[in-house]
Every structure is written in C-alpha cells, then in structure tokens.
Amino acid sequence: MASHLQERFEALIGKRLTIRLHDPEGGFRDIVGILENTHSLRNRHGQLIEFSHDQIFIWREVIAKP
C-alpha cells in the first residue's frame, strides 16, 4: 500500500492536503498543509511535519472554492 500512496502523493506535491494519522497513544490527529514531498507537509505556521504512510488513516486534497 505504501507504494500506491507514494505514486498518488507524488502527483499531489504542491497541493493542500488534510491527513488523518493514527496517534501512537490511541485515537487520531489531523495535519493540514501543502505537501512538500511524499512524506512531509508544511502547515500554515511554516512548520514542516513529517509522517509515515503507515500512519495514515485517511487523506484528501483540500480544494479552494473560487
């Protein structure tokens, strides 16, 4: 599955995404930002957040309304 996400995320570099990750303590946490590469995104505060494809529960592209 990671290779499938790798290909999909390569096409989305530079786009805004929201990604829900499995939290190690249980539950989930959401990250939102511009995808920098297939394993990191930059949030609105300028922080680079790295993640593993194994942590992903669900994700989607955020499309701005015109």
PDB file of N, CA, C and O in Angstrom:
ATOM      1  N   MET A   1       0.807  -1.191   0.000  1.00  0.00           N
ATOM      2  CA  MET A   1       0.000   0.000   0.000  1.00  0.00           C
ATOM      3  C   MET A   1       0.858   1.266   0.000  1.00  0.00           C
ATOM      4  O   MET A   1       0.472   2.279  -0.584  1.00  0.00           O
ATOM      5  N   ALA A   2       2.005   1.210   0.645  1.00  0.00           N
ATOM      6  CA  ALA A   2       2.861   2.395   0.689  1.00  0.00           C
ATOM      7  C   ALA A   2       3.293   2.821  -0.708  1.00  0.00           C
ATOM      8  O   ALA A   2       3.367   4.018  -0.985  1.00  0.00           O
ATOM      9  N   SER A   3       3.578   1.875  -1.591  1.00  0.00           N
ATOM     10  CA  SER A   3       3.993   2.240  -2.938  1.00  0.00           C
ATOM     11  C   SER A   3       2.838   2.895  -3.698  1.00  0.00           C
ATOM     12  O   SER A   3       3.065   3.784  -4.518  1.00  0.00           O
ATOM     13  N   HIS A   4       1.607   2.463  -3.433  1.00  0.00           N
ATOM     14  CA  HIS A   4       0.434   3.073  -4.052  1.00  0.00           C
ATOM     15  C   HIS A   4       0.301   4.523  -3.587  1.00  0.00           C
ATOM     16  O   HIS A   4       0.051   5.410  -4.403  1.00  0.00           O
ATOM     17  N   LEU A   5       0.463   4.774  -2.297  1.00  0.00           N
ATOM     18  CA  LEU A   5       0.403   6.134  -1.780  1.00  0.00           C
ATOM     19  C   LEU A   5       1.570   6.969  -2.295  1.00  0.00           C
ATOM     20  O   LEU A   5       1.405   8.154  -2.583  1.00  0.00           O
ATOM     21  N   GLN A   6       2.719   6.375  -2.410  1.00  0.00           N
ATOM     22  CA  GLN A   6       3.898   7.079  -2.928  1.00  0.00           C
ATOM     23  C   GLN A   6       3.579   7.672  -4.294  1.00  0.00           C
ATOM     24  O   GLN A   6       3.851   8.848  -4.535  1.00  0.00           O
ATOM     25  N   GLU A   7       3.011   6.879  -5.183  1.00  0.00           N
ATOM     26  CA  GLU A   7       2.670   7.343  -6.529  1.00  0.00           C
ATOM     27  C   GLU A   7       1.608   8.430  -6.488  1.00  0.00           C
ATOM     28  O   GLU A   7       1.724   9.436  -7.188  1.00  0.00           O
ATOM     29  N   ARG A   8       0.580   8.241  -5.678  1.00  0.00           N
ATOM     30  CA  ARG A   8      -0.508   9.222  -5.585  1.00  0.00           C
ATOM     31  C   ARG A   8      -0.001  10.540  -5.005  1.00  0.00           C
ATOM     32  O   ARG A   8      -0.362  11.613  -5.490  1.00  0.00           O
ATOM     33  N   PHE A   9       0.837  10.461  -3.966  1.00  0.00           N
ATOM     34  CA  PHE A   9       1.344  11.668  -3.329  1.00  0.00           C
ATOM     35  C   PHE A   9       2.329  12.413  -4.225  1.00  0.00           C
ATOM     36  O   PHE A   9       2.405  13.640  -4.159  1.00  0.00           O
ATOM     37  N   GLU A  10       3.075  11.708  -5.052  1.00  0.00           N
ATOM     38  CA  GLU A  10       3.991  12.374  -5.981  1.00  0.00           C
ATOM     39  C   GLU A  10       3.225  13.326  -6.891  1.00  0.00           C
ATOM     40  O   GLU A  10       3.711  14.412  -7.206  1.00  0.00           O
ATOM     41  N   ALA A  11       2.031  12.925  -7.312  1.00  0.00           N
ATOM     42  CA  ALA A  11       1.209  13.764  -8.184  1.00  0.00           C
ATOM     43  C   ALA A  11       0.596  14.948  -7.436  1.00  0.00           C
ATOM     44  O   ALA A  11       0.129  15.896  -8.067  1.00  0.00           O
ATOM     45  N   LEU A  12       0.588  14.909  -6.103  1.00  0.00           N
ATOM     46  CA  LEU A  12      -0.050  15.954  -5.296  1.00  0.00           C
ATOM     47  C   LEU A  12       0.936  16.919  -4.640  1.00  0.00           C
ATOM     48  O   LEU A  12       0.520  17.796  -3.882  1.00  0.00           O
ATOM     49  N   ILE A  13       2.217  16.777  -4.912  1.00  0.00           N
ATOM     50  CA  ILE A  13       3.213  17.682  -4.331  1.00  0.00           C
ATOM     51  C   ILE A  13       2.865  19.110  -4.750  1.00  0.00           C
ATOM     52  O   ILE A  13       2.627  19.389  -5.925  1.00  0.00           O
ATOM     53  N   GLY A  14       2.842  20.007  -3.760  1.00  0.00           N
ATOM     54  CA  GLY A  14       2.475  21.400  -4.007  1.00  0.00           C
ATOM     55  C   GLY A  14       1.005  21.697  -3.768  1.00  0.00           C
ATOM     56  O   GLY A  14       0.594  22.857  -3.793  1.00  0.00           O
ATOM     57  N   LYS A  15       0.206  20.656  -3.537  1.00  0.00           N
ATOM     58  CA  LYS A  15      -1.229  20.821  -3.286  1.00  0.00           C
ATOM     59  C   LYS A  15      -1.486  20.833  -1.778  1.00  0.00           C
ATOM     60  O   LYS A  15      -0.666  20.360  -0.992  1.00  0.00           O
ATOM     61  N   ARG A  16      -2.642  21.385  -1.391  1.00  0.00           N
ATOM     62  CA  ARG A  16      -3.047  21.424   0.019  1.00  0.00           C
ATOM     63  C   ARG A  16      -3.791  20.137   0.355  1.00  0.00           C
ATOM     64  O   ARG A  16      -4.730  19.751  -0.342  1.00  0.00           O
ATOM     65  N   LEU A  17      -3.360  19.471   1.438  1.00  0.00           N
ATOM     66  CA  LEU A  17      -3.961  18.215   1.860  1.00  0.00           C
ATOM     67  C   LEU A  17      -4.333  18.266   3.330  1.00  0.00           C
ATOM     68  O   LEU A  17      -3.757  19.032   4.103  1.00  0.00           O
ATOM     69  N   THR A  18      -5.299  17.446   3.706  1.00  0.00           N
ATOM     70  CA  THR A  18      -5.559  17.150   5.102  1.00  0.00           C
ATOM     71  C   THR A  18      -5.349  15.646   5.263  1.00  0.00           C
ATOM     72  O   THR A  18      -5.855  14.850   4.471  1.00  0.00           O
ATOM     73  N   ILE A  19      -4.604  15.270   6.285  1.00  0.00           N
ATOM     74  CA  ILE A  19      -4.247  13.870   6.508  1.00  0.00           C
ATOM     75  C   ILE A  19      -4.572  13.516   7.958  1.00  0.00           C
ATOM     76  O   ILE A  19      -4.133  14.200   8.883  1.00  0.00           O
ATOM     77  N   ARG A  20      -5.332  12.458   8.148  1.00  0.00           N
ATOM     78  CA  ARG A  20      -5.631  11.957   9.493  1.00  0.00           C
ATOM     79  C   ARG A  20      -4.688  10.796   9.770  1.00  0.00           C
ATOM     80  O   ARG A  20      -4.663   9.803   9.043  1.00  0.00           O
ATOM     81  N   LEU A  21      -3.905  10.947  10.854  1.00  0.00           N
ATOM     82  CA  LEU A  21      -2.905   9.952  11.229  1.00  0.00           C
ATOM     83  C   LEU A  21      -3.335   9.202  12.480  1.00  0.00           C
ATOM     84  O   LEU A  21      -3.976   9.768  13.366  1.00  0.00           O
ATOM     85  N   HIS A  22      -2.977   7.931  12.545  1.00  0.00           N
ATOM     86  CA  HIS A  22      -3.157   7.160  13.780  1.00  0.00           C
ATOM     87  C   HIS A  22      -2.191   7.726  14.805  1.00  0.00           C
ATOM     88  O   HIS A  22      -0.998   7.851  14.529  1.00  0.00           O
ATOM     89  N   ASP A  23      -2.693   8.068  15.983  1.00  0.00           N
ATOM     90  CA  ASP A  23      -1.851   8.582  17.063  1.00  0.00           C
ATOM     91  C   ASP A  23      -1.302   7.401  17.849  1.00  0.00           C
ATOM     92  O   ASP A  23      -2.061   6.487  18.172  1.00  0.00           O
ATOM     93  N   PRO A  24      -0.003   7.385  18.171  1.00  0.00           N
ATOM     94  CA  PRO A  24       0.582   6.257  18.909  1.00  0.00           C
ATOM     95  C   PRO A  24      -0.089   5.992  20.262  1.00  0.00           C
ATOM     96  O   PRO A  24      -0.130   4.848  20.715  1.00  0.00           O
ATOM     97  N   GLU A  25      -0.613   7.036  20.911  1.00  0.00           N
ATOM     98  CA  GLU A  25      -1.275   6.868  22.197  1.00  0.00           C
ATOM     99  C   GLU A  25      -2.727   6.423  22.047  1.00  0.00           C
ATOM    100  O   GLU A  25      -3.426   6.246  23.045  1.00  0.00           O
ATOM    101  N   GLY A  26      -3.179   6.243  20.829  1.00  0.00           N
ATOM    102  CA  GLY A  26      -4.570   5.901  20.552  1.00  0.00           C
ATOM    103  C   GLY A  26      -5.294   7.095  19.955  1.00  0.00           C
ATOM    104  O   GLY A  26      -4.941   8.242  20.230  1.00  0.00           O
ATOM    105  N   GLY A  27      -6.277   6.838  19.163  1.00  0.00           N
ATOM    106  CA  GLY A  27      -7.014   7.919  18.520  1.00  0.00           C
ATOM    107  C   GLY A  27      -6.325   8.387  17.252  1.00  0.00           C
ATOM    108  O   GLY A  27      -5.541   7.664  16.637  1.00  0.00           O
ATOM    109  N   PHE A  28      -6.642   9.620  16.881  1.00  0.00           N
ATOM    110  CA  PHE A  28      -6.128  10.179  15.636  1.00  0.00           C
ATOM    111  C   PHE A  28      -5.688  11.617  15.857  1.00  0.00           C
ATOM    112  O   PHE A  28      -6.045  12.249  16.851  1.00  0.00           O
ATOM    113  N   ARG A  29      -4.901  12.123  14.907  1.00  0.00           N
ATOM    114  CA  ARG A  29      -4.569  13.540  14.862  1.00  0.00           C
ATOM    115  C   ARG A  29      -4.567  13.961  13.399  1.00  0.00           C
ATOM    116  O   ARG A  29      -4.207  13.181  12.518  1.00  0.00           O
ATOM    117  N   ASP A  30      -4.967  15.184  13.155  1.00  0.00           N
ATOM    118  CA  ASP A  30      -5.052  15.698  11.795  1.00  0.00           C
ATOM    119  C   ASP A  30      -3.928  16.683  11.531  1.00  0.00           C
ATOM    120  O   ASP A  30      -3.567  17.485  12.392  1.00  0.00           O
ATOM    121  N   ILE A  31      -3.384  16.608  10.331  1.00  0.00           N
ATOM    122  CA  ILE A  31      -2.413  17.596   9.877  1.00  0.00           C
ATOM    123  C   ILE A  31      -2.933  18.156   8.557  1.00  0.00           C
ATOM    124  O   ILE A  31      -3.495  17.432   7.736  1.00  0.00           O
ATOM    125  N   VAL A  32      -2.735  19.452   8.372  1.00  0.00           N
ATOM    126  CA  VAL A  32      -3.213  20.137   7.167  1.00  0.00           C
ATOM    127  C   VAL A  32      -2.098  21.032   6.666  1.00  0.00           C
ATOM    128  O   VAL A  32      -1.449  21.718   7.456  1.00  0.00           O
ATOM    129  N   GLY A  33      -1.871  21.034   5.368  1.00  0.00           N
ATOM    130  CA  GLY A  33      -0.863  21.917   4.802  1.00  0.00           C
ATOM    131  C   GLY A  33      -0.548  21.569   3.365  1.00  0.00           C
ATOM    132  O   GLY A  33      -1.224  20.755   2.736  1.00  0.00           O
ATOM    133  N   ILE A  34       0.491  22.202   2.865  1.00  0.00           N
ATOM    134  CA  ILE A  34       0.950  21.997   1.492  1.00  0.00           C
ATOM    135  C   ILE A  34       1.940  20.837   1.479  1.00  0.00           C
ATOM    136  O   ILE A  34       2.915  20.833   2.230  1.00  0.00           O
ATOM    137  N   LEU A  35       1.683  19.865   0.627  1.00  0.00           N
ATOM    138  CA  LEU A  35       2.558  18.699   0.540  1.00  0.00           C
ATOM    139  C   LEU A  35       3.900  19.109  -0.062  1.00  0.00           C
ATOM    140  O   LEU A  35       3.961  19.569  -1.202  1.00  0.00           O
ATOM    141  N   GLU A  36       4.968  18.940   0.706  1.00  0.00           N
ATOM    142  CA  GLU A  36       6.329  19.297   0.276  1.00  0.00           C
ATOM    143  C   GLU A  36       6.976  18.147  -0.494  1.00  0.00           C
ATOM    144  O   GLU A  36       7.622  18.356  -1.521  1.00  0.00           O
ATOM    145  N   ASN A  37       6.793  16.945   0.013  1.00  0.00           N
ATOM    146  CA  ASN A  37       7.255  15.737  -0.666  1.00  0.00           C
ATOM    147  C   ASN A  37       6.323  14.617  -0.218  1.00  0.00           C
ATOM    148  O   ASN A  37       5.334  14.881   0.466  1.00  0.00           O
ATOM    149  N   THR A  38       6.609  13.394  -0.582  1.00  0.00           N
ATOM    150  CA  THR A  38       5.668  12.305  -0.311  1.00  0.00           C
ATOM    151  C   THR A  38       5.566  11.927   1.160  1.00  0.00           C
ATOM    152  O   THR A  38       4.703  11.129   1.524  1.00  0.00           O
ATOM    153  N   HIS A  39       6.425  12.478   2.016  1.00  0.00           N
ATOM    154  CA  HIS A  39       6.411  12.140   3.441  1.00  0.00           C
ATOM    155  C   HIS A  39       6.391  13.361   4.365  1.00  0.00           C
ATOM    156  O   HIS A  39       6.638  13.226   5.563  1.00  0.00           O
ATOM    157  N   SER A  40       6.099  14.554   3.825  1.00  0.00           N
ATOM    158  CA  SER A  40       6.033  15.730   4.695  1.00  0.00           C
ATOM    159  C   SER A  40       5.174  16.812   4.072  1.00  0.00           C
ATOM    160  O   SER A  40       5.037  16.913   2.853  1.00  0.00           O
ATOM    161  N   LEU A  41       4.596  17.623   4.962  1.00  0.00           N
ATOM    162  CA  LEU A  41       3.854  18.794   4.502  1.00  0.00           C
ATOM    163  C   LEU A  41       4.191  19.974   5.393  1.00  0.00           C
ATOM    164  O   LEU A  41       4.662  19.810   6.519  1.00  0.00           O
ATOM    165  N   ARG A  42       3.942  21.168   4.868  1.00  0.00           N
ATOM    166  CA  ARG A  42       4.220  22.394   5.607  1.00  0.00           C
ATOM    167  C   ARG A  42       2.890  23.015   5.998  1.00  0.00           C
ATOM    168  O   ARG A  42       2.054  23.307   5.142  1.00  0.00           O
ATOM    169  N   ASN A  43       2.696  23.219   7.320  1.00  0.00           N
ATOM    170  CA  ASN A  43       1.427  23.755   7.801  1.00  0.00           C
ATOM    171  C   ASN A  43       1.400  25.283   7.674  1.00  0.00           C
ATOM    172  O   ASN A  43       2.366  25.887   7.207  1.00  0.00           O
ATOM    173  N   ARG A  44       0.298  25.898   8.090  1.00  0.00           N
ATOM    174  CA  ARG A  44       0.138  27.346   7.928  1.00  0.00           C
ATOM    175  C   ARG A  44       1.091  28.153   8.797  1.00  0.00           C
ATOM    176  O   ARG A  44       1.262  29.351   8.570  1.00  0.00           O
ATOM    177  N   HIS A  45       1.709  27.528   9.779  1.00  0.00           N
ATOM    178  CA  HIS A  45       2.687  28.197  10.639  1.00  0.00           C
ATOM    179  C   HIS A  45       4.107  28.058  10.098  1.00  0.00           C
ATOM    180  O   HIS A  45       5.058  28.548  10.708  1.00  0.00           O
ATOM    181  N   GLY A  46       4.248  27.397   8.966  1.00  0.00           N
ATOM    182  CA  GLY A  46       5.554  27.209   8.353  1.00  0.00           C
ATOM    183  C   GLY A  46       6.323  26.011   8.867  1.00  0.00           C
ATOM    184  O   GLY A  46       7.469  25.794   8.473  1.00  0.00           O
ATOM    185  N   GLN A  47       5.702  25.221   9.750  1.00  0.00           N
ATOM    186  CA  GLN A  47       6.380  24.042  10.306  1.00  0.00           C
ATOM    187  C   GLN A  47       6.321  22.887   9.314  1.00  0.00           C
ATOM    188  O   GLN A  47       5.283  22.637   8.701  1.00  0.00           O
ATOM    189  N   LEU A  48       7.422  22.198   9.163  1.00  0.00           N
ATOM    190  CA  LEU A  48       7.469  21.008   8.330  1.00  0.00           C
ATOM    191  C   LEU A  48       7.093  19.812   9.196  1.00  0.00           C
ATOM    192  O   LEU A  48       7.746  19.539  10.204  1.00  0.00           O
ATOM    193  N   ILE A  49       6.045  19.103   8.804  1.00  0.00           N
ATOM    194  CA  ILE A  49       5.558  17.954   9.561  1.00  0.00           C
ATOM    195  C   ILE A  49       5.797  16.708   8.730  1.00  0.00           C
ATOM    196  O   ILE A  49       5.311  16.597   7.605  1.00  0.00           O
ATOM    197  N   GLU A  50       6.547  15.776   9.288  1.00  0.00           N
ATOM    198  CA  GLU A  50       6.848  14.530   8.599  1.00  0.00           C
ATOM    199  C   GLU A  50       5.924  13.427   9.092  1.00  0.00           C
ATOM    200  O   GLU A  50       5.501  13.427  10.248  1.00  0.00           O
ATOM    201  N   PHE A  51       5.618  12.497   8.213  1.00  0.00           N
ATOM    202  CA  PHE A  51       4.728  11.396   8.544  1.00  0.00           C
ATOM    203  C   PHE A  51       5.134  10.167   7.748  1.00  0.00           C
ATOM    204  O   PHE A  51       5.836  10.257   6.741  1.00  0.00           O
ATOM    205  N   SER A  52       4.682   9.036   8.216  1.00  0.00           N
ATOM    206  CA  SER A  52       4.912   7.767   7.525  1.00  0.00           C
ATOM    207  C   SER A  52       3.602   7.350   6.871  1.00  0.00           C
ATOM    208  O   SER A  52       2.528   7.581   7.426  1.00  0.00           O
ATOM    209  N   HIS A  53       3.685   6.747   5.712  1.00  0.00           N
ATOM    210  CA  HIS A  53       2.466   6.268   5.048  1.00  0.00           C
ATOM    211  C   HIS A  53       1.746   5.226   5.900  1.00  0.00           C
ATOM    212  O   HIS A  53       0.529   5.080   5.790  1.00  0.00           O
ATOM    213  N   ASP A  54       2.469   4.505   6.738  1.00  0.00           N
ATOM    214  CA  ASP A  54       1.849   3.511   7.616  1.00  0.00           C
ATOM    215  C   ASP A  54       0.952   4.149   8.676  1.00  0.00           C
ATOM    216  O   ASP A  54       0.069   3.481   9.215  1.00  0.00           O
ATOM    217  N   GLN A  55       1.163   5.430   8.982  1.00  0.00           N
ATOM    218  CA  GLN A  55       0.369   6.131   9.992  1.00  0.00           C
ATOM    219  C   GLN A  55      -0.964   6.637   9.432  1.00  0.00           C
ATOM    220  O   GLN A  55      -1.871   6.941  10.207  1.00  0.00           O
ATOM    221  N   ILE A  56      -1.102   6.733   8.127  1.00  0.00           N
ATOM    222  CA  ILE A  56      -2.259   7.382   7.510  1.00  0.00           C
ATOM    223  C   ILE A  56      -3.512   6.530   7.658  1.00  0.00           C
ATOM    224  O   ILE A  56      -3.527   5.347   7.317  1.00  0.00           O
ATOM    225  N   PHE A  57      -4.566   7.163   8.178  1.00  0.00           N
ATOM    226  CA  PHE A  57      -5.885   6.538   8.255  1.00  0.00           C
ATOM    227  C   PHE A  57      -6.698   6.940   7.028  1.00  0.00           C
ATOM    228  O   PHE A  57      -7.293   6.091   6.364  1.00  0.00           O
ATOM    229  N   ILE A  58      -6.719   8.239   6.733  1.00  0.00           N
ATOM    230  CA  ILE A  58      -7.433   8.755   5.567  1.00  0.00           C
ATOM    231  C   ILE A  58      -6.815  10.092   5.184  1.00  0.00           C
ATOM    232  O   ILE A  58      -6.207  10.755   6.024  1.00  0.00           O
ATOM    233  N   TRP A  59      -6.961  10.488   3.946  1.00  0.00           N
ATOM    234  CA  TRP A  59      -6.436  11.763   3.477  1.00  0.00           C
ATOM    235  C   TRP A  59      -7.311  12.271   2.340  1.00  0.00           C
ATOM    236  O   TRP A  59      -8.045  11.508   1.712  1.00  0.00           O
ATOM    237  N   ARG A  60      -7.220  13.583   2.084  1.00  0.00           N
ATOM    238  CA  ARG A  60      -7.908  14.143   0.924  1.00  0.00           C
ATOM    239  C   ARG A  60      -7.248  15.469   0.550  1.00  0.00           C
ATOM    240  O   ARG A  60      -6.614  16.131   1.371  1.00  0.00           O
ATOM    241  N   GLU A  61      -7.420  15.824  -0.706  1.00  0.00           N
ATOM    242  CA  GLU A  61      -6.952  17.117  -1.179  1.00  0.00           C
ATOM    243  C   GLU A  61      -7.972  18.180  -0.790  1.00  0.00           C
ATOM    244  O   GLU A  61      -9.178  17.961  -0.897  1.00  0.00           O
ATOM    245  N   VAL A  62      -7.481  19.328  -0.339  1.00  0.00           N
ATOM    246  CA  VAL A  62      -8.360  20.444   0.002  1.00  0.00           C
ATOM    247  C   VAL A  62      -8.401  21.367  -1.209  1.00  0.00           C
ATOM    248  O   VAL A  62      -7.385  21.933  -1.611  1.00  0.00           O
ATOM    249  N   ILE A  63      -9.582  21.508  -1.777  1.00  0.00           N
ATOM    250  CA  ILE A  63      -9.738  22.334  -2.982  1.00  0.00           C
ATOM    251  C   ILE A  63     -10.428  23.628  -2.572  1.00  0.00           C
ATOM    252  O   ILE A  63     -11.521  23.609  -2.007  1.00  0.00           O
ATOM    253  N   ALA A  64      -9.776  24.749  -2.861  1.00  0.00           N
ATOM    254  CA  ALA A  64     -10.324  26.053  -2.503  1.00  0.00           C
ATOM    255  C   ALA A  64     -11.513  26.390  -3.405  1.00  0.00           C
ATOM    256  O   ALA A  64     -11.512  26.099  -4.601  1.00  0.00           O
ATOM    257  N   LYS A  65     -12.514  27.005  -2.803  1.00  0.00           N
ATOM    258  CA  LYS A  65     -13.658  27.469  -3.590  1.00  0.00           C
ATOM    259  C   LYS A  65     -13.265  28.715  -4.358  1.00  0.00           C
ATOM    260  O   LYS A  65     -12.518  29.548  -3.844  1.00  0.00           O
ATOM    261  N   PRO A  66     -13.763  28.860  -5.599  1.00  0.00           N
ATOM    262  CA  PRO A  66     -13.417  30.052  -6.377  1.00  0.00           C
ATOM    263  C   PRO A  66     -14.024  31.326  -5.812  1.00  0.00           C
ATOM    264  O   PRO A  66     -13.817  32.406  -6.365  1.00  0.00           O
TER     265      PRO A  66
END
